[in-house]
Amino acid sequence: MPPRTHSPFASLAHRNFRLLWSSQLVSMAGSMMQNAAILWHVSLLVPENQRGIALGMVGLVRVVPIIAFSLVSGVIADALDRRRLMYVTQGGMLLCAAALALITFAGVRSLLPVYLLAALGSAFGSFDGPARQALIPTLVPRDHLANAISLNTIMFQIASVVGPAIGGLVIGVFGVGWAYALNAISFVAVIVALFQMRDLPGRAPGERGNVSIAAARDGLRFVFRNPLIRSTMLLDFFATFFATATALLPIFAQDILQVGAQGYGLLSAAPSVGALLASAALVPLIDHIDRRGLTMLVAVAGFGLATLVFGLSRNMTITFIALALTGATDTVSMVIRNLVRQLNTPDSMRGRMTSVNMIFFMGGPQLGELEAGLAANMWGAPFAVVSGAIGCLAATGWVAWRTPALRDYRREAPSAIKSEVGAAG
């Protein structure tokens, strides 16, 4: 008998999803640890007056491969076997993390290899994301998809809490190199889980695309002709571009709050503490939220307000709470926008939809880190955060005003799949 739809853990009753979910928990915690480690590592390799731009460059080197490969990665995810593609991407990210560990243990003091390996890891990630995100809806029945997305968000947030927190301790006690080494080991969990999956549903011949410019063009046409999908991506990009301030956390920890590596680990984990609490609340509530579009817009505005408080705070406790609120509000928005996209995208388009979304979802924060670093270098970190928060609020208001379909989107809204697929053809 299939699991009951209303169960808070319905999707975990499906073996293949459970394997991916549990292995991603381990791997994502390692990745979050490495993200924090790279920022800390870079901050140690440059003089104090160059930290802002050096930290901002981390975002730039990560976003360039995303922009360069995102469209082709989505086409490939729709044309090839997604599990086999993940073997390659996960193995590639493992090697990048191992190389970072080796150069750190060897005492290399140059920023260049750190930037190059961060960019290469991002390149592998740009192919991994579409394959993984497109695989998830095939692992559970459609009526369990909202639950799967909510549980996937909880997994991500648990990893985001555990990864930076452990990373701060590892960096403080053992050094940055061990954070990279532990991340390399964590990718093994996903590779093993992929190997253990059984009876994955195949795609019909008509659903498997080909690798071509026309296929990429069809994906772009599908996304930008769907107002709900298009507006959620634009909102995601502009809000995170203006309000992303995580790259500046080393400056706040070292110079403003003066809390050291352990405090930096706690601040890095703060957004995920709030996100984890919000995720746990959303698991039983997501199917009961009627005005999903309005809820998402209010959540993004709350994200901007919490970022504003973070930029103005000079107290560790207030800063931690503000960062936790950014995580909570962003999680509400993230779950709803992911659900909107997955429910309104056919399987044959999911890889391409996800790859286009990566430009917005990952490009916004990474370019935002560069913008924040430049602003911090010229006017100081607090000004960079506060001005970004104001920009986030302005962008949210603009998207809400320009997209009535998003403001009015409700749980019962009919799927647009058939009409949009016809338009994409």
C-alpha positions in Angstrom: 0.0 0.0 0.0 1.5 3.4 -0.9 2.3 5.8 1.9 -0.4 8.2 3.0 -0.2 11.6 1.3 -0.7 13.6 4.5 2.2 11.9 6.3 5.0 14.4 7.1 7.5 11.9 5.8 5.6 10.3 3.0 8.3 10.8 0.4 10.9 9.1 2.6 8.9 5.9 2.3 10.2 5.6 -1.3 13.6 3.9 -1.3 15.3 5.8 -4.1 14.4 9.2 -2.7 15.4 8.1 0.8 18.9 7.1 -0.6 19.4 10.4 -2.4 18.0 12.4 0.6 20.3 10.8 3.2 23.4 10.9 1.1 22.8 14.5 0.1 22.6 15.4 3.8 26.2 14.1 4.2 27.5 15.6 1.0 25.8 19.0 1.4 27.1 19.4 4.9 30.6 18.9 3.5 30.0 21.4 0.7 28.7 24.0 3.2 31.8 23.4 5.3 33.9 24.0 2.3 32.1 27.2 1.3 32.8 28.6 4.7 36.4 27.4 4.6 37.1 29.0 1.2 36.0 32.4 2.5 38.0 32.1 5.7 41.0 30.8 3.7 40.9 33.7 1.3 40.6 36.2 4.1 43.9 34.8 5.6 45.8 35.1 2.4 45.4 38.8 1.7 46.1 42.0 3.7 43.2 43.5 5.7 42.6 46.4 3.3 42.1 43.9 0.4 39.8 41.5 2.0 36.5 42.9 0.7 37.5 42.6 -3.0 39.3 39.3 -2.5 36.2 37.8 -0.8 33.9 39.2 -3.5 36.1 37.5 -6.2 35.1 34.2 -4.7 31.6 34.8 -5.9 32.8 35.9 -9.3 34.9 32.8 -10.0 32.0 30.6 -8.9 29.4 32.3 -11.1 31.3 32.4 -14.4 31.2 28.6 -14.9 27.5 28.7 -14.0 26.7 31.2 -16.6 29.0 29.5 -19.1 27.7 26.0 -18.7 24.1 26.3 -17.4 22.2 26.1 -20.6 24.2 23.2 -22.0 24.1 21.4 -18.7 20.3 21.5 -18.7 20.1 20.1 -22.2 22.5 17.3 -21.3 20.4 16.5 -18.2 17.3 16.1 -20.4 19.1 14.1 -23.0 21.3 11.7 -21.0 20.8 9.3 -18.0 20.7 11.6 -15.0 22.1 9.1 -12.6 25.1 8.4 -14.7 25.7 12.1 -15.2 25.8 12.5 -11.4 28.5 9.9 -11.1 30.7 12.2 -13.2 29.7 15.4 -11.5 30.0 14.1 -7.9 33.4 12.5 -8.8 34.6 15.8 -10.2 33.6 17.8 -7.2 35.4 15.2 -5.0 38.6 15.7 -6.9 38.4 19.5 -6.6 37.9 19.3 -2.8 40.8 16.9 -2.5 43.0 19.2 -4.6 42.1 22.2 -2.3 43.1 20.1 0.7 46.4 19.1 -0.9 47.5 22.7 -1.8 46.5 23.9 1.7 48.5 21.1 3.4 51.4 22.0 1.1 51.4 25.5 2.4 50.6 27.2 -0.9 50.0 30.9 -0.2 48.7 32.0 -3.6 45.1 32.9 -4.2 45.1 31.7 -7.8 44.9 27.9 -7.3 42.1 28.5 -4.7 40.1 30.6 -7.2 40.8 28.1 -10.0 39.7 25.1 -8.0 36.6 26.9 -6.7 35.7 27.7 -10.3 36.3 24.1 -11.4 34.1 22.8 -8.6 31.4 25.3 -9.6 31.6 24.0 -13.2 31.0 20.4 -12.1 28.2 21.8 -9.9 26.5 23.5 -12.8 26.1 20.1 -14.4 25.2 18.3 -11.2 22.3 20.7 -10.2 20.0 20.1 -13.2 20.6 16.4 -13.2 19.9 16.1 -9.5 16.9 18.4 -9.4 15.3 16.8 -12.5 15.8 13.4 -10.9 13.9 14.1 -7.7 10.4 14.3 -9.2 10.9 10.9 -10.8 11.7 9.3 -7.4 8.2 10.0 -5.8 4.6 10.1 -7.0 3.3 13.5 -8.1 1.1 13.9 -5.0 4.2 13.5 -2.8 6.2 16.1 -4.6 5.4 19.0 -2.3 6.4 16.8 0.7 9.6 15.8 -1.1 10.6 19.4 -1.8 9.9 20.4 1.8 12.0 17.5 3.1 14.7 18.3 0.6 14.7 21.8 2.0 15.0 20.5 5.6 18.0 18.3 4.4 19.6 21.3 2.9 19.1 23.4 6.0 20.3 20.7 8.4 23.5 20.5 6.3 23.8 24.2 6.3 23.7 24.3 10.1 26.0 21.3 10.6 28.5 22.1 7.8 29.5 25.7 8.8 29.3 24.9 12.6 31.6 21.9 12.2 33.7 23.8 9.7 34.3 26.6 12.2 35.5 24.1 14.8 37.6 22.2 12.3 39.2 25.4 11.0 39.9 26.6 14.5 41.4 23.4 15.8 42.9 21.6 12.8 43.1 24.1 10.0 41.4 24.9 6.7 42.9 21.9 4.9 41.0 19.4 7.0 37.7 21.1 6.1 38.5 20.5 2.4 39.5 16.9 3.1 36.3 16.1 4.9 34.2 17.6 2.1 36.0 15.4 -0.4 35.1 12.3 1.6 31.5 13.4 1.9 30.9 13.0 -1.9 31.4 9.3 -1.6 28.0 9.0 0.2 26.2 10.2 -2.9 28.1 8.0 -5.3 27.3 5.0 -3.2 23.6 5.9 -2.9 23.3 6.4 -6.7 24.8 2.9 -7.2 22.3 1.4 -4.8 19.2 2.8 -6.5 16.9 0.3 -8.2 14.0 0.4 -10.6 14.3 4.0 -11.7 11.5 5.0 -14.1 12.7 5.4 -17.6 11.6 8.2 -19.9 9.6 7.7 -23.0 11.5 8.1 -26.3 9.6 11.4 -27.0 10.6 12.8 -23.6 14.4 12.3 -24.1 15.8 15.3 -25.9 19.0 15.7 -27.9 22.0 17.9 -27.3 21.5 20.9 -29.6 21.1 24.6 -29.8 17.5 24.1 -30.7 16.9 22.1 -27.4 18.5 24.9 -25.4 16.4 27.5 -27.2 13.2 25.5 -26.4 14.2 25.5 -22.7 14.6 29.3 -22.7 11.4 29.8 -24.6 9.5 27.6 -22.1 10.8 29.4 -19.1 10.3 33.0 -20.3 6.8 32.3 -21.7 5.6 31.0 -18.4 4.9 34.1 -16.2 4.9 32.2 -12.9 8.3 30.5 -13.5 9.8 33.6 -15.0 8.7 35.9 -12.2 10.0 33.6 -9.4 13.4 33.4 -11.1 13.6 37.2 -11.5 12.6 37.7 -7.9 15.2 35.1 -6.8 17.9 36.9 -8.7 17.3 40.5 -7.7 16.6 39.8 -4.1 19.7 37.7 -3.6 21.9 40.0 -5.7 21.1 42.9 -3.5 20.8 41.2 -0.1 23.5 38.5 -0.2 26.1 39.4 2.5 27.5 36.0 3.5 30.8 36.8 1.7 31.3 39.7 4.2 30.8 37.5 7.3 34.6 37.1 7.9 34.8 40.9 8.1 31.9 41.1 10.5 33.4 38.3 12.6 36.9 39.6 12.7 36.6 43.4 12.7 33.1 44.4 13.7 32.0 41.8 16.2 35.5 40.4 17.0 34.3 36.9 17.7 37.0 34.8 15.9 36.8 31.6 14.0 34.2 29.9 16.3 32.0 33.0 16.2 32.3 33.0 12.4 31.1 29.4 12.3 28.1 30.3 14.4 27.2 33.3 12.2 27.7 31.2 9.1 25.2 28.7 10.5 22.7 31.2 11.8 20.7 31.6 8.5 20.3 27.8 8.4 19.2 27.6 12.1 16.2 29.8 11.1 15.8 28.0 7.8 15.7 24.6 9.6 12.9 25.8 11.9 11.0 27.2 9.0 11.5 24.0 7.0 10.2 21.8 9.8 7.1 24.0 10.1 6.5 23.9 6.3 6.5 20.1 6.1 3.0 19.7 7.5 1.8 23.2 6.4 2.8 23.5 2.8 -0.3 21.7 1.4 -2.5 24.0 3.4 -1.0 27.3 2.2 -3.6 28.7 -0.2 -2.2 32.1 -1.3 1.2 30.8 -2.2 2.2 33.8 -4.4 1.5 36.4 -1.8 3.1 34.3 0.9 6.3 34.1 -1.2 6.4 37.9 -1.8 5.9 38.6 1.9 8.7 36.2 2.8 11.1 37.9 0.4 10.3 41.3 1.9 11.0 39.8 5.3 14.3 38.6 4.0 15.2 42.2 3.0 14.2 43.6 6.4 16.2 41.0 8.4 19.2 41.8 6.2 18.8 45.4 7.1 18.9 44.6 10.8 22.0 42.5 10.3 23.8 45.4 8.6 22.9 47.8 11.4 23.7 45.5 14.3 26.8 45.6 16.4 25.8 42.9 18.8 26.5 39.2 18.4 23.1 38.1 19.6 21.1 40.5 17.5 23.2 39.7 14.5 22.7 36.0 15.0 18.9 36.5 15.3 18.8 38.7 12.2 20.7 36.1 10.1 18.5 33.4 11.4 15.4 35.4 10.2 17.0 35.7 6.8 17.2 32.0 6.6 13.6 31.4 7.8 12.1 33.9 5.3 14.2 32.7 2.4 13.2 29.1 3.1 9.5 29.9 2.9 10.1 31.6 -0.4 12.4 28.8 -1.7 10.0 26.0 -1.0 7.1 27.8 -2.7 9.0 28.8 -5.8 10.5 25.4 -6.2 7.0 23.8 -6.0 5.6 26.3 -8.5 8.4 25.4 -11.0 8.3 21.7 -10.6 4.5 21.4 -10.8 4.4 23.6 -13.9 7.3 21.9 -15.8 7.1 18.5 -17.7 9.8 15.9 -17.1 11.2 16.5 -20.6 11.9 20.1 -19.7 13.0 19.8 -16.0 16.7 19.8 -16.7 16.6 22.9 -18.9 14.3 24.7 -16.5 16.6 24.0 -13.6 19.7 25.0 -15.6 18.1 28.4 -16.5 17.1 28.8 -12.9 20.7 28.2 -11.8 21.7 31.4 -13.5 19.2 33.3 -11.3 19.4 31.2 -8.1 23.2 30.9 -8.0 24.2 33.8 -10.2 22.3 36.3 -8.0 24.1 35.4 -4.8 27.5 35.0 -6.4 27.3 38.3 -8.3 25.9 39.8 -5.1 29.0 38.7 -3.2 31.1 40.5 -5.7 28.9 43.6 -5.5 29.0 43.5 -1.7 32.8 43.1 -1.7 33.3 46.1 -3.9 30.9 48.2 -1.9 32.6 47.0 1.4 36.0 47.9 0.0 34.8 51.5 -0.9 32.3 52.3 1.9 32.6 49.6 4.5 30.8 46.3 5.2 27.8 47.7 7.1 27.0 50.2 4.3 27.2 47.3 1.7 24.8 45.2 3.7 22.3 48.0 4.5 22.2 49.3 0.9 21.7 45.8 -0.4 18.8 45.2 1.9 17.1 48.4 0.6 17.7 47.1 -3.0 16.1 43.8 -2.1 12.9 45.5 -0.8 12.7 47.7 -3.9 13.2 44.7 -6.3 10.5 42.7 -4.4 8.0 45.6 -4.8 8.8 45.9 -8.5 8.3 42.2 -9.3 5.0 42.2 -7.3 3.8 45.2 -9.2 4.8 43.8 -12.6 3.4 40.2 -12.1 -0.2 40.0 -11.1 -0.2 36.3 -11.8 2.3 35.8 -9.0 0.5 37.9 -6.5 -2.7 36.0 -7.2 -1.2 32.5 -7.4 -3.0 30.0 -5.2 -2.6 26.4 -4.3 -5.6 25.4 -6.5 -4.2 27.1 -9.6 -4.4 24.8 -12.6 -1.2 23.5 -14.1 0.0 25.3 -17.1 2.1 22.3 -18.4 0.1 21.5 -21.5 -0.2 25.0 -22.8 3.4 25.9 -22.1 4.7 22.7 -23.7 2.8 23.6 -26.8 4.3 27.1 -26.7 7.8 25.7 -26.3 7.5 23.5 -29.3 
